[in-house]
Amino acid sequence: MRSAPAAIGGIECFAYKIPTDALEGDGTLQWDSTGLVVVRLQADRQRGIGYTYCDAAAVSVIAALQQVIVGSHCDDAAGINSNIEAKIRNLGRSGIVAMALSAIDIALWDLKAKLLESPVAVLLGATSRAVPVYGSGGFTTYDDVRLGEQLSRWVRQGCKSVKMKVGAEPHRDPGRIAAARRACGSAELFIDANGAFNPGAAVRFAASVQNADIRWFEEPVSSDDETGLSFVREHLPAAMELAAGEYIYTLDDARRLLQAHSVDVLQADVTRCGGISGFMKIAALAETFHVDLSGHCAPSAHRHVACATARLRHLEWFHDHVRIEQMLFDGAPTISDGTIQPDLSRPGIGLDFKFSDAERFRVR
């Protein structure tokens, strides 16, 4: 164990563009590749890894912060984040900047824990050893056969809930939902519109599919529309919860959704909301409102902090990110009986990035 904090000696940043295994789409967008930005911090011959799913533009932001980070003590995440906040004031705090900050913060926690020879979950005072996950994919670009095969595979792996995308062609969605219901059997079925509807249309859509026993309607309207989300929540069928929050970048974003009573379940993404430090603050805020929290995507980055989150409902086992993490990160989790666990035999967040394997995807 270390007796004194180590100073950060260097920071590196790498951007990648990774093709999907098929065209993916949701209610408002289609894509055939995913951006990944990896941060590596160094102190006392140890290295900490952090990452975010983001455009390569985040590299420029991280490079501009080098002078704030290098020379700082690696166990002073709060101080480093405060200095970063001051540095980026005129850049804006949300979007790409927030994702860059998130990757840095995750790397700080990984580095600190490695120097202390401890898993991050232990440093955070984890109260659980396993975290439930729900299968997530069901893209609007899939035909019914592929949709059913994907959802049923997650059910066989023990997931008690699965999620599909809706909203790109609403007239097709009742048939797609019926196919999904047949495939997932008694498992809970979630739908995600990615903000494709206006409030009135979202309420009508929910009523049209309520016989499929939908338990979760995610982002029926934009997360920026707290009033619209509140309206939809008040008019959903009784058994259908409303979830939103994947685009929370700051604590104020979370506060606005909670104060407006816009959600039954708040979402947050550790790779967007300020890293592990930001996620813990949002979790505490959600607890004061007596609202459950669900981790959005990037399951490998969430699993340690999730074990220390009091009202954590579950994590999203998102097809695209699971595929990337299992391909490019040594130590990425696999599902066991519908849950994932941090590997407490590995220090830090338990991941090593396979730089040589990822080289073919690198954006220079």
Secondary structure by P-SEA (a helix, b strand, c coil): cccccccccbbbbbbbbbbcccccccccccccbbbbbbbbbbcccbbbbbbccccccaaaaaaaaccccccccccaaaaaaaaaaaaaccccccaaaaaaaaaaaaaaaaaaaaaacccccccccccccbbbbbbbbbcccccaaaaaaaaaaaaaacccbbbbbccccccaaaaaaaaaaaaacccbbbbbccccccaaaaaaaaaacccccccccccccccccaaaaaaaaacccccbbbbbccccccaaaaaaaaaaccccbbbbbccccccaaaaaaaaaaaaaacbbbbbcccccccaaaaaacccccbbbbcaaaaaaaaacccbbbbbccccccccccccccccccccccccccccc
